[in-house]
């Protein structure tokens, strides 16, 4: 991965000012997404320092994605970025899934469509929510980003 420096902080430390999640997650375990608002460091925004990914809301399941995370596996101990790729499928509960054997600890990692390894860029279409790797499976699930994600993003932009 371009610019990957295990165990180092080449861009410094950015402080999280606020974290937001939808009430539907808090009350009904629906819409497992969150937004973190990060303060600038020495006048520089996090995305200006390290870059960011484009958001692709309302992308229907069925497309190819690259899934990233820091799973707490025996070998990695949550300290090494892991990734896998596959085609998403719609699940009965309205989320999406992809074959990817990441273990616990990968939660919140991005799902990028149109990912280009050389640039490290893609379009954010979901995040790791749950999976069955701890039970010997190989599927990870994530939300389909839609109106709830749009609203969270808009609220975060106002902070």
Chimera marker file (.cmm) of the C-alpha trace (Angstrom):
<marker_set name="trace">
<marker id="1" x="0.000" y="0.000" z="0.000" r="1" g="1" b="0" radius="0.5"/>
<marker id="2" x="1.393" y="3.449" z="-0.867" r="1" g="1" b="0" radius="0.5"/>
<marker id="3" x="2.712" y="5.332" z="2.141" r="1" g="1" b="0" radius="0.5"/>
<marker id="4" x="2.032" y="2.504" z="4.615" r="1" g="1" b="0" radius="0.5"/>
<marker id="5" x="4.373" y="2.770" z="7.604" r="1" g="1" b="0" radius="0.5"/>
<marker id="6" x="3.520" y="0.153" z="10.207" r="1" g="1" b="0" radius="0.5"/>
<marker id="7" x="3.698" y="1.432" z="13.774" r="1" g="1" b="0" radius="0.5"/>
<marker id="8" x="4.707" y="4.986" z="12.829" r="1" g="1" b="0" radius="0.5"/>
<marker id="9" x="2.907" y="8.366" z="12.773" r="1" g="1" b="0" radius="0.5"/>
<marker id="10" x="4.458" y="10.180" z="9.810" r="1" g="1" b="0" radius="0.5"/>
<marker id="11" x="1.655" y="12.770" z="9.758" r="1" g="1" b="0" radius="0.5"/>
<marker id="12" x="1.456" y="13.356" z="13.504" r="1" g="1" b="0" radius="0.5"/>
<marker id="13" x="-1.591" y="12.871" z="15.702" r="1" g="1" b="0" radius="0.5"/>
<marker id="14" x="-5.000" y="14.356" z="14.947" r="1" g="1" b="0" radius="0.5"/>
<marker id="15" x="-7.500" y="14.785" z="17.789" r="1" g="1" b="0" radius="0.5"/>
<marker id="16" x="-11.097" y="13.596" z="17.361" r="1" g="1" b="0" radius="0.5"/>
<marker id="17" x="-13.474" y="16.389" z="18.418" r="1" g="1" b="0" radius="0.5"/>
<marker id="18" x="-16.782" y="14.576" z="17.971" r="1" g="1" b="0" radius="0.5"/>
<marker id="19" x="-18.161" y="11.189" z="16.977" r="1" g="1" b="0" radius="0.5"/>
<marker id="20" x="-21.663" y="10.844" z="15.580" r="1" g="1" b="0" radius="0.5"/>
<marker id="21" x="-23.824" y="7.813" z="14.891" r="1" g="1" b="0" radius="0.5"/>
<marker id="22" x="-27.455" y="7.427" z="13.882" r="1" g="1" b="0" radius="0.5"/>
<marker id="23" x="-30.055" y="6.906" z="16.587" r="1" g="1" b="0" radius="0.5"/>
<marker id="24" x="-31.226" y="3.848" z="14.649" r="1" g="1" b="0" radius="0.5"/>
<marker id="25" x="-27.927" y="2.147" z="15.576" r="1" g="1" b="0" radius="0.5"/>
<marker id="26" x="-28.232" y="3.115" z="19.219" r="1" g="1" b="0" radius="0.5"/>
<marker id="27" x="-31.845" y="1.921" z="19.518" r="1" g="1" b="0" radius="0.5"/>
<marker id="28" x="-32.356" y="-0.803" z="16.879" r="1" g="1" b="0" radius="0.5"/>
<marker id="29" x="-28.851" y="-1.845" z="15.708" r="1" g="1" b="0" radius="0.5"/>
<marker id="30" x="-29.682" y="-0.509" z="12.214" r="1" g="1" b="0" radius="0.5"/>
<marker id="31" x="-27.350" y="1.670" z="10.141" r="1" g="1" b="0" radius="0.5"/>
<marker id="32" x="-24.030" y="0.608" z="11.678" r="1" g="1" b="0" radius="0.5"/>
<marker id="33" x="-22.071" y="3.669" z="10.579" r="1" g="1" b="0" radius="0.5"/>
<marker id="34" x="-20.416" y="6.577" z="12.352" r="1" g="1" b="0" radius="0.5"/>
<marker id="35" x="-18.609" y="9.810" z="11.565" r="1" g="1" b="0" radius="0.5"/>
<marker id="36" x="-15.608" y="11.225" z="13.407" r="1" g="1" b="0" radius="0.5"/>
<marker id="37" x="-14.915" y="14.951" z="13.230" r="1" g="1" b="0" radius="0.5"/>
<marker id="38" x="-11.158" y="15.543" z="13.515" r="1" g="1" b="0" radius="0.5"/>
<marker id="39" x="-9.521" y="18.807" z="14.549" r="1" g="1" b="0" radius="0.5"/>
<marker id="40" x="-6.748" y="20.266" z="12.382" r="1" g="1" b="0" radius="0.5"/>
<marker id="41" x="-3.147" y="19.839" z="13.504" r="1" g="1" b="0" radius="0.5"/>
<marker id="42" x="-1.019" y="22.973" z="13.264" r="1" g="1" b="0" radius="0.5"/>
<marker id="43" x="-3.647" y="24.479" z="10.950" r="1" g="1" b="0" radius="0.5"/>
<marker id="44" x="-3.745" y="21.504" z="8.563" r="1" g="1" b="0" radius="0.5"/>
<marker id="45" x="-6.849" y="19.349" z="8.066" r="1" g="1" b="0" radius="0.5"/>
<marker id="46" x="-6.437" y="15.566" z="8.208" r="1" g="1" b="0" radius="0.5"/>
<marker id="47" x="-7.598" y="15.116" z="4.604" r="1" g="1" b="0" radius="0.5"/>
<marker id="48" x="-5.103" y="17.740" z="3.436" r="1" g="1" b="0" radius="0.5"/>
<marker id="49" x="-2.308" y="15.874" z="5.240" r="1" g="1" b="0" radius="0.5"/>
<marker id="50" x="-3.144" y="12.294" z="4.227" r="1" g="1" b="0" radius="0.5"/>
<marker id="51" x="-5.859" y="12.512" z="1.578" r="1" g="1" b="0" radius="0.5"/>
<marker id="52" x="-9.344" y="11.053" z="1.586" r="1" g="1" b="0" radius="0.5"/>
<marker id="53" x="-11.751" y="8.895" z="-0.364" r="1" g="1" b="0" radius="0.5"/>
<marker id="54" x="-14.752" y="9.980" z="-2.391" r="1" g="1" b="0" radius="0.5"/>
<marker id="55" x="-18.150" y="8.915" z="-1.036" r="1" g="1" b="0" radius="0.5"/>
<marker id="56" x="-20.494" y="6.877" z="-3.231" r="1" g="1" b="0" radius="0.5"/>
<marker id="57" x="-23.898" y="6.810" z="-1.544" r="1" g="1" b="0" radius="0.5"/>
<marker id="58" x="-26.761" y="4.591" z="-2.683" r="1" g="1" b="0" radius="0.5"/>
<marker id="59" x="-24.520" y="2.174" z="-4.593" r="1" g="1" b="0" radius="0.5"/>
<marker id="60" x="-26.517" y="-1.015" z="-4.969" r="1" g="1" b="0" radius="0.5"/>
<marker id="61" x="-24.958" y="-4.364" z="-3.943" r="1" g="1" b="0" radius="0.5"/>
<marker id="62" x="-23.473" y="-6.403" z="-6.770" r="1" g="1" b="0" radius="0.5"/>
<marker id="63" x="-20.323" y="-4.455" z="-7.572" r="1" g="1" b="0" radius="0.5"/>
<marker id="64" x="-16.709" y="-5.264" z="-6.830" r="1" g="1" b="0" radius="0.5"/>
<marker id="65" x="-15.071" y="-3.816" z="-3.713" r="1" g="1" b="0" radius="0.5"/>
<marker id="66" x="-11.777" y="-3.943" z="-1.873" r="1" g="1" b="0" radius="0.5"/>
<marker id="67" x="-12.282" y="-4.313" z="1.891" r="1" g="1" b="0" radius="0.5"/>
<marker id="68" x="-9.714" y="-3.065" z="4.419" r="1" g="1" b="0" radius="0.5"/>
<marker id="69" x="-9.256" y="-3.595" z="8.133" r="1" g="1" b="0" radius="0.5"/>
<marker id="70" x="-6.941" y="-4.275" z="11.038" r="1" g="1" b="0" radius="0.5"/>
<marker id="71" x="-8.191" y="-7.694" z="12.200" r="1" g="1" b="0" radius="0.5"/>
<marker id="72" x="-7.041" y="-9.056" z="15.540" r="1" g="1" b="0" radius="0.5"/>
<marker id="73" x="-5.816" y="-12.333" z="14.078" r="1" g="1" b="0" radius="0.5"/>
<marker id="74" x="-3.182" y="-14.531" z="15.672" r="1" g="1" b="0" radius="0.5"/>
<marker id="75" x="-0.569" y="-13.328" z="13.201" r="1" g="1" b="0" radius="0.5"/>
<marker id="76" x="-1.494" y="-9.647" z="12.897" r="1" g="1" b="0" radius="0.5"/>
<marker id="77" x="-2.685" y="-8.689" z="16.413" r="1" g="1" b="0" radius="0.5"/>
<marker id="78" x="-4.584" y="-5.742" z="14.904" r="1" g="1" b="0" radius="0.5"/>
<marker id="79" x="-1.384" y="-3.978" z="13.892" r="1" g="1" b="0" radius="0.5"/>
<marker id="80" x="-1.195" y="-4.685" z="10.184" r="1" g="1" b="0" radius="0.5"/>
<marker id="81" x="-3.532" y="-3.446" z="7.466" r="1" g="1" b="0" radius="0.5"/>
<marker id="82" x="-5.173" y="-6.372" z="5.675" r="1" g="1" b="0" radius="0.5"/>
<marker id="83" x="-7.392" y="-6.346" z="2.604" r="1" g="1" b="0" radius="0.5"/>
<marker id="84" x="-9.359" y="-8.613" z="0.331" r="1" g="1" b="0" radius="0.5"/>
<marker id="85" x="-11.585" y="-8.122" z="-2.686" r="1" g="1" b="0" radius="0.5"/>
<marker id="86" x="-14.829" y="-9.498" z="-3.982" r="1" g="1" b="0" radius="0.5"/>
<marker id="87" x="-18.291" y="-8.833" z="-5.326" r="1" g="1" b="0" radius="0.5"/>
<marker id="88" x="-20.967" y="-7.648" z="-2.905" r="1" g="1" b="0" radius="0.5"/>
<marker id="89" x="-24.308" y="-9.377" z="-2.415" r="1" g="1" b="0" radius="0.5"/>
<marker id="90" x="-27.521" y="-8.056" z="-0.914" r="1" g="1" b="0" radius="0.5"/>
<marker id="91" x="-28.460" y="-9.649" z="2.411" r="1" g="1" b="0" radius="0.5"/>
<marker id="92" x="-32.023" y="-10.350" z="3.652" r="1" g="1" b="0" radius="0.5"/>
<marker id="93" x="-31.774" y="-7.552" z="6.248" r="1" g="1" b="0" radius="0.5"/>
<marker id="94" x="-30.966" y="-4.902" z="3.601" r="1" g="1" b="0" radius="0.5"/>
<marker id="95" x="-27.232" y="-4.716" z="4.228" r="1" g="1" b="0" radius="0.5"/>
<marker id="96" x="-24.593" y="-6.153" z="1.891" r="1" g="1" b="0" radius="0.5"/>
<marker id="97" x="-21.932" y="-8.815" z="2.242" r="1" g="1" b="0" radius="0.5"/>
<marker id="98" x="-18.709" y="-9.867" z="0.567" r="1" g="1" b="0" radius="0.5"/>
<marker id="99" x="-16.558" y="-12.968" z="0.924" r="1" g="1" b="0" radius="0.5"/>
<marker id="100" x="-13.653" y="-11.849" z="3.104" r="1" g="1" b="0" radius="0.5"/>
<marker id="101" x="-12.251" y="-13.827" z="6.049" r="1" g="1" b="0" radius="0.5"/>
<marker id="102" x="-11.264" y="-10.901" z="8.291" r="1" g="1" b="0" radius="0.5"/>
<marker id="103" x="-11.572" y="-11.536" z="12.000" r="1" g="1" b="0" radius="0.5"/>
<marker id="104" x="-12.766" y="-9.256" z="14.784" r="1" g="1" b="0" radius="0.5"/>
<marker id="105" x="-11.099" y="-5.866" z="15.041" r="1" g="1" b="0" radius="0.5"/>
<marker id="106" x="-11.646" y="-5.027" z="11.373" r="1" g="1" b="0" radius="0.5"/>
<marker id="107" x="-14.869" y="-3.150" z="12.177" r="1" g="1" b="0" radius="0.5"/>
<marker id="108" x="-15.111" y="0.275" z="10.599" r="1" g="1" b="0" radius="0.5"/>
<marker id="109" x="-12.633" y="-0.492" z="7.833" r="1" g="1" b="0" radius="0.5"/>
<marker id="110" x="-13.620" y="0.910" z="4.431" r="1" g="1" b="0" radius="0.5"/>
<marker id="111" x="-15.100" y="-0.858" z="1.411" r="1" g="1" b="0" radius="0.5"/>
<marker id="112" x="-13.769" y="0.886" z="-1.681" r="1" g="1" b="0" radius="0.5"/>
<marker id="113" x="-15.218" y="0.504" z="-5.176" r="1" g="1" b="0" radius="0.5"/>
<marker id="114" x="-12.975" y="1.262" z="-8.153" r="1" g="1" b="0" radius="0.5"/>
<marker id="115" x="-9.913" y="0.951" z="-5.901" r="1" g="1" b="0" radius="0.5"/>
<marker id="116" x="-6.575" y="1.692" z="-7.568" r="1" g="1" b="0" radius="0.5"/>
<marker id="117" x="-3.681" y="0.205" z="-5.605" r="1" g="1" b="0" radius="0.5"/>
<marker id="118" x="-1.091" y="2.554" z="-7.103" r="1" g="1" b="0" radius="0.5"/>
<marker id="119" x="-2.895" y="5.714" z="-5.960" r="1" g="1" b="0" radius="0.5"/>
<marker id="120" x="-4.652" y="4.184" z="-2.941" r="1" g="1" b="0" radius="0.5"/>
<marker id="121" x="-7.898" y="5.807" z="-4.100" r="1" g="1" b="0" radius="0.5"/>
<marker id="122" x="-11.401" y="4.488" z="-4.604" r="1" g="1" b="0" radius="0.5"/>
<marker id="123" x="-14.979" y="5.330" z="-3.699" r="1" g="1" b="0" radius="0.5"/>
<marker id="124" x="-16.238" y="4.594" z="-0.176" r="1" g="1" b="0" radius="0.5"/>
<marker id="125" x="-19.370" y="2.447" z="-0.482" r="1" g="1" b="0" radius="0.5"/>
<marker id="126" x="-19.558" y="0.831" z="2.979" r="1" g="1" b="0" radius="0.5"/>
<marker id="127" x="-17.621" y="-0.034" z="6.137" r="1" g="1" b="0" radius="0.5"/>
<marker id="128" x="-17.009" y="-3.336" z="7.933" r="1" g="1" b="0" radius="0.5"/>
<marker id="129" x="-19.842" y="-3.983" z="10.346" r="1" g="1" b="0" radius="0.5"/>
<marker id="130" x="-19.952" y="-7.672" z="11.234" r="1" g="1" b="0" radius="0.5"/>
<marker id="131" x="-18.758" y="-11.010" z="10.005" r="1" g="1" b="0" radius="0.5"/>
<marker id="132" x="-18.552" y="-14.699" z="10.693" r="1" g="1" b="0" radius="0.5"/>
<marker id="133" x="-14.789" y="-15.318" z="10.500" r="1" g="1" b="0" radius="0.5"/>
<marker id="134" x="-14.574" y="-16.039" z="14.248" r="1" g="1" b="0" radius="0.5"/>
<marker id="135" x="-16.967" y="-18.956" z="13.666" r="1" g="1" b="0" radius="0.5"/>
<marker id="136" x="-14.870" y="-20.277" z="10.789" r="1" g="1" b="0" radius="0.5"/>
<marker id="137" x="-16.773" y="-18.444" z="8.041" r="1" g="1" b="0" radius="0.5"/>
<marker id="138" x="-15.553" y="-16.047" z="5.420" r="1" g="1" b="0" radius="0.5"/>
<marker id="139" x="-18.194" y="-13.333" z="5.022" r="1" g="1" b="0" radius="0.5"/>
<marker id="140" x="-18.140" y="-9.730" z="6.210" r="1" g="1" b="0" radius="0.5"/>
<marker id="141" x="-21.190" y="-7.420" z="6.158" r="1" g="1" b="0" radius="0.5"/>
<marker id="142" x="-21.643" y="-3.674" z="5.822" r="1" g="1" b="0" radius="0.5"/>
<marker id="143" x="-24.388" y="-1.098" z="5.377" r="1" g="1" b="0" radius="0.5"/>
<marker id="144" x="-25.489" y="0.268" z="2.022" r="1" g="1" b="0" radius="0.5"/>
<marker id="145" x="-24.696" y="3.962" z="2.426" r="1" g="1" b="0" radius="0.5"/>
<marker id="146" x="-27.810" y="6.020" z="1.761" r="1" g="1" b="0" radius="0.5"/>
<marker id="147" x="-29.901" y="8.838" z="3.267" r="1" g="1" b="0" radius="0.5"/>
<marker id="148" x="-28.791" y="8.140" z="6.850" r="1" g="1" b="0" radius="0.5"/>
<marker id="149" x="-25.123" y="8.361" z="5.829" r="1" g="1" b="0" radius="0.5"/>
<marker id="150" x="-25.868" y="11.531" z="3.845" r="1" g="1" b="0" radius="0.5"/>
<marker id="151" x="-27.466" y="13.131" z="6.914" r="1" g="1" b="0" radius="0.5"/>
<marker id="152" x="-24.587" y="12.162" z="9.216" r="1" g="1" b="0" radius="0.5"/>
<marker id="153" x="-22.067" y="13.540" z="6.739" r="1" g="1" b="0" radius="0.5"/>
<marker id="154" x="-23.998" y="16.821" z="6.434" r="1" g="1" b="0" radius="0.5"/>
<marker id="155" x="-24.211" y="17.176" z="10.233" r="1" g="1" b="0" radius="0.5"/>
<marker id="156" x="-20.481" y="16.512" z="10.607" r="1" g="1" b="0" radius="0.5"/>
<marker id="157" x="-19.680" y="19.165" z="8.014" r="1" g="1" b="0" radius="0.5"/>
<marker id="158" x="-21.430" y="21.725" z="10.265" r="1" g="1" b="0" radius="0.5"/>
<marker id="159" x="-19.229" y="21.011" z="13.319" r="1" g="1" b="0" radius="0.5"/>
<link id1="1" id2="2" r="1" g="1" b="0" radius="0.2"/>
<link id1="2" id2="3" r="1" g="1" b="0" radius="0.2"/>
<link id1="3" id2="4" r="1" g="1" b="0" radius="0.2"/>
<link id1="4" id2="5" r="1" g="1" b="0" radius="0.2"/>
<link id1="5" id2="6" r="1" g="1" b="0" radius="0.2"/>
<link id1="6" id2="7" r="1" g="1" b="0" radius="0.2"/>
<link id1="7" id2="8" r="1" g="1" b="0" radius="0.2"/>
<link id1="8" id2="9" r="1" g="1" b="0" radius="0.2"/>
<link id1="9" id2="10" r="1" g="1" b="0" radius="0.2"/>
<link id1="10" id2="11" r="1" g="1" b="0" radius="0.2"/>
<link id1="11" id2="12" r="1" g="1" b="0" radius="0.2"/>
<link id1="12" id2="13" r="1" g="1" b="0" radius="0.2"/>
<link id1="13" id2="14" r="1" g="1" b="0" radius="0.2"/>
<link id1="14" id2="15" r="1" g="1" b="0" radius="0.2"/>
<link id1="15" id2="16" r="1" g="1" b="0" radius="0.2"/>
<link id1="16" id2="17" r="1" g="1" b="0" radius="0.2"/>
<link id1="17" id2="18" r="1" g="1" b="0" radius="0.2"/>
<link id1="18" id2="19" r="1" g="1" b="0" radius="0.2"/>
<link id1="19" id2="20" r="1" g="1" b="0" radius="0.2"/>
<link id1="20" id2="21" r="1" g="1" b="0" radius="0.2"/>
<link id1="21" id2="22" r="1" g="1" b="0" radius="0.2"/>
<link id1="22" id2="23" r="1" g="1" b="0" radius="0.2"/>
<link id1="23" id2="24" r="1" g="1" b="0" radius="0.2"/>
<link id1="24" id2="25" r="1" g="1" b="0" radius="0.2"/>
<link id1="25" id2="26" r="1" g="1" b="0" radius="0.2"/>
<link id1="26" id2="27" r="1" g="1" b="0" radius="0.2"/>
<link id1="27" id2="28" r="1" g="1" b="0" radius="0.2"/>
<link id1="28" id2="29" r="1" g="1" b="0" radius="0.2"/>
<link id1="29" id2="30" r="1" g="1" b="0" radius="0.2"/>
<link id1="30" id2="31" r="1" g="1" b="0" radius="0.2"/>
<link id1="31" id2="32" r="1" g="1" b="0" radius="0.2"/>
<link id1="32" id2="33" r="1" g="1" b="0" radius="0.2"/>
<link id1="33" id2="34" r="1" g="1" b="0" radius="0.2"/>
<link id1="34" id2="35" r="1" g="1" b="0" radius="0.2"/>
<link id1="35" id2="36" r="1" g="1" b="0" radius="0.2"/>
<link id1="36" id2="37" r="1" g="1" b="0" radius="0.2"/>
<link id1="37" id2="38" r="1" g="1" b="0" radius="0.2"/>
<link id1="38" id2="39" r="1" g="1" b="0" radius="0.2"/>
<link id1="39" id2="40" r="1" g="1" b="0" radius="0.2"/>
<link id1="40" id2="41" r="1" g="1" b="0" radius="0.2"/>
<link id1="41" id2="42" r="1" g="1" b="0" radius="0.2"/>
<link id1="42" id2="43" r="1" g="1" b="0" radius="0.2"/>
<link id1="43" id2="44" r="1" g="1" b="0" radius="0.2"/>
<link id1="44" id2="45" r="1" g="1" b="0" radius="0.2"/>
<link id1="45" id2="46" r="1" g="1" b="0" radius="0.2"/>
<link id1="46" id2="47" r="1" g="1" b="0" radius="0.2"/>
<link id1="47" id2="48" r="1" g="1" b="0" radius="0.2"/>
<link id1="48" id2="49" r="1" g="1" b="0" radius="0.2"/>
<link id1="49" id2="50" r="1" g="1" b="0" radius="0.2"/>
<link id1="50" id2="51" r="1" g="1" b="0" radius="0.2"/>
<link id1="51" id2="52" r="1" g="1" b="0" radius="0.2"/>
<link id1="52" id2="53" r="1" g="1" b="0" radius="0.2"/>
<link id1="53" id2="54" r="1" g="1" b="0" radius="0.2"/>
<link id1="54" id2="55" r="1" g="1" b="0" radius="0.2"/>
<link id1="55" id2="56" r="1" g="1" b="0" radius="0.2"/>
<link id1="56" id2="57" r="1" g="1" b="0" radius="0.2"/>
<link id1="57" id2="58" r="1" g="1" b="0" radius="0.2"/>
<link id1="58" id2="59" r="1" g="1" b="0" radius="0.2"/>
<link id1="59" id2="60" r="1" g="1" b="0" radius="0.2"/>
<link id1="60" id2="61" r="1" g="1" b="0" radius="0.2"/>
<link id1="61" id2="62" r="1" g="1" b="0" radius="0.2"/>
<link id1="62" id2="63" r="1" g="1" b="0" radius="0.2"/>
<link id1="63" id2="64" r="1" g="1" b="0" radius="0.2"/>
<link id1="64" id2="65" r="1" g="1" b="0" radius="0.2"/>
<link id1="65" id2="66" r="1" g="1" b="0" radius="0.2"/>
<link id1="66" id2="67" r="1" g="1" b="0" radius="0.2"/>
<link id1="67" id2="68" r="1" g="1" b="0" radius="0.2"/>
<link id1="68" id2="69" r="1" g="1" b="0" radius="0.2"/>
<link id1="69" id2="70" r="1" g="1" b="0" radius="0.2"/>
<link id1="70" id2="71" r="1" g="1" b="0" radius="0.2"/>
<link id1="71" id2="72" r="1" g="1" b="0" radius="0.2"/>
<link id1="72" id2="73" r="1" g="1" b="0" radius="0.2"/>
<link id1="73" id2="74" r="1" g="1" b="0" radius="0.2"/>
<link id1="74" id2="75" r="1" g="1" b="0" radius="0.2"/>
<link id1="75" id2="76" r="1" g="1" b="0" radius="0.2"/>
<link id1="76" id2="77" r="1" g="1" b="0" radius="0.2"/>
<link id1="77" id2="78" r="1" g="1" b="0" radius="0.2"/>
<link id1="78" id2="79" r="1" g="1" b="0" radius="0.2"/>
<link id1="79" id2="80" r="1" g="1" b="0" radius="0.2"/>
<link id1="80" id2="81" r="1" g="1" b="0" radius="0.2"/>
<link id1="81" id2="82" r="1" g="1" b="0" radius="0.2"/>
<link id1="82" id2="83" r="1" g="1" b="0" radius="0.2"/>
<link id1="83" id2="84" r="1" g="1" b="0" radius="0.2"/>
<link id1="84" id2="85" r="1" g="1" b="0" radius="0.2"/>
<link id1="85" id2="86" r="1" g="1" b="0" radius="0.2"/>
<link id1="86" id2="87" r="1" g="1" b="0" radius="0.2"/>
<link id1="87" id2="88" r="1" g="1" b="0" radius="0.2"/>
<link id1="88" id2="89" r="1" g="1" b="0" radius="0.2"/>
<link id1="89" id2="90" r="1" g="1" b="0" radius="0.2"/>
<link id1="90" id2="91" r="1" g="1" b="0" radius="0.2"/>
<link id1="91" id2="92" r="1" g="1" b="0" radius="0.2"/>
<link id1="92" id2="93" r="1" g="1" b="0" radius="0.2"/>
<link id1="93" id2="94" r="1" g="1" b="0" radius="0.2"/>
<link id1="94" id2="95" r="1" g="1" b="0" radius="0.2"/>
<link id1="95" id2="96" r="1" g="1" b="0" radius="0.2"/>
<link id1="96" id2="97" r="1" g="1" b="0" radius="0.2"/>
<link id1="97" id2="98" r="1" g="1" b="0" radius="0.2"/>
<link id1="98" id2="99" r="1" g="1" b="0" radius="0.2"/>
<link id1="99" id2="100" r="1" g="1" b="0" radius="0.2"/>
<link id1="100" id2="101" r="1" g="1" b="0" radius="0.2"/>
<link id1="101" id2="102" r="1" g="1" b="0" radius="0.2"/>
<link id1="102" id2="103" r="1" g="1" b="0" radius="0.2"/>
<link id1="103" id2="104" r="1" g="1" b="0" radius="0.2"/>
<link id1="104" id2="105" r="1" g="1" b="0" radius="0.2"/>
<link id1="105" id2="106" r="1" g="1" b="0" radius="0.2"/>
<link id1="106" id2="107" r="1" g="1" b="0" radius="0.2"/>
<link id1="107" id2="108" r="1" g="1" b="0" radius="0.2"/>
<link id1="108" id2="109" r="1" g="1" b="0" radius="0.2"/>
<link id1="109" id2="110" r="1" g="1" b="0" radius="0.2"/>
<link id1="110" id2="111" r="1" g="1" b="0" radius="0.2"/>
<link id1="111" id2="112" r="1" g="1" b="0" radius="0.2"/>
<link id1="112" id2="113" r="1" g="1" b="0" radius="0.2"/>
<link id1="113" id2="114" r="1" g="1" b="0" radius="0.2"/>
<link id1="114" id2="115" r="1" g="1" b="0" radius="0.2"/>
<link id1="115" id2="116" r="1" g="1" b="0" radius="0.2"/>
<link id1="116" id2="117" r="1" g="1" b="0" radius="0.2"/>
<link id1="117" id2="118" r="1" g="1" b="0" radius="0.2"/>
<link id1="118" id2="119" r="1" g="1" b="0" radius="0.2"/>
<link id1="119" id2="120" r="1" g="1" b="0" radius="0.2"/>
<link id1="120" id2="121" r="1" g="1" b="0" radius="0.2"/>
<link id1="121" id2="122" r="1" g="1" b="0" radius="0.2"/>
<link id1="122" id2="123" r="1" g="1" b="0" radius="0.2"/>
<link id1="123" id2="124" r="1" g="1" b="0" radius="0.2"/>
<link id1="124" id2="125" r="1" g="1" b="0" radius="0.2"/>
<link id1="125" id2="126" r="1" g="1" b="0" radius="0.2"/>
<link id1="126" id2="127" r="1" g="1" b="0" radius="0.2"/>
<link id1="127" id2="128" r="1" g="1" b="0" radius="0.2"/>
<link id1="128" id2="129" r="1" g="1" b="0" radius="0.2"/>
<link id1="129" id2="130" r="1" g="1" b="0" radius="0.2"/>
<link id1="130" id2="131" r="1" g="1" b="0" radius="0.2"/>
<link id1="131" id2="132" r="1" g="1" b="0" radius="0.2"/>
<link id1="132" id2="133" r="1" g="1" b="0" radius="0.2"/>
<link id1="133" id2="134" r="1" g="1" b="0" radius="0.2"/>
<link id1="134" id2="135" r="1" g="1" b="0" radius="0.2"/>
<link id1="135" id2="136" r="1" g="1" b="0" radius="0.2"/>
<link id1="136" id2="137" r="1" g="1" b="0" radius="0.2"/>
<link id1="137" id2="138" r="1" g="1" b="0" radius="0.2"/>
<link id1="138" id2="139" r="1" g="1" b="0" radius="0.2"/>
<link id1="139" id2="140" r="1" g="1" b="0" radius="0.2"/>
<link id1="140" id2="141" r="1" g="1" b="0" radius="0.2"/>
<link id1="141" id2="142" r="1" g="1" b="0" radius="0.2"/>
<link id1="142" id2="143" r="1" g="1" b="0" radius="0.2"/>
<link id1="143" id2="144" r="1" g="1" b="0" radius="0.2"/>
<link id1="144" id2="145" r="1" g="1" b="0" radius="0.2"/>
<link id1="145" id2="146" r="1" g="1" b="0" radius="0.2"/>
<link id1="146" id2="147" r="1" g="1" b="0" radius="0.2"/>
<link id1="147" id2="148" r="1" g="1" b="0" radius="0.2"/>
<link id1="148" id2="149" r="1" g="1" b="0" radius="0.2"/>
<link id1="149" id2="150" r="1" g="1" b="0" radius="0.2"/>
<link id1="150" id2="151" r="1" g="1" b="0" radius="0.2"/>
<link id1="151" id2="152" r="1" g="1" b="0" radius="0.2"/>
<link id1="152" id2="153" r="1" g="1" b="0" radius="0.2"/>
<link id1="153" id2="154" r="1" g="1" b="0" radius="0.2"/>
<link id1="154" id2="155" r="1" g="1" b="0" radius="0.2"/>
<link id1="155" id2="156" r="1" g="1" b="0" radius="0.2"/>
<link id1="156" id2="157" r="1" g="1" b="0" radius="0.2"/>
<link id1="157" id2="158" r="1" g="1" b="0" radius="0.2"/>
<link id1="158" id2="159" r="1" g="1" b="0" radius="0.2"/>
</marker_set>
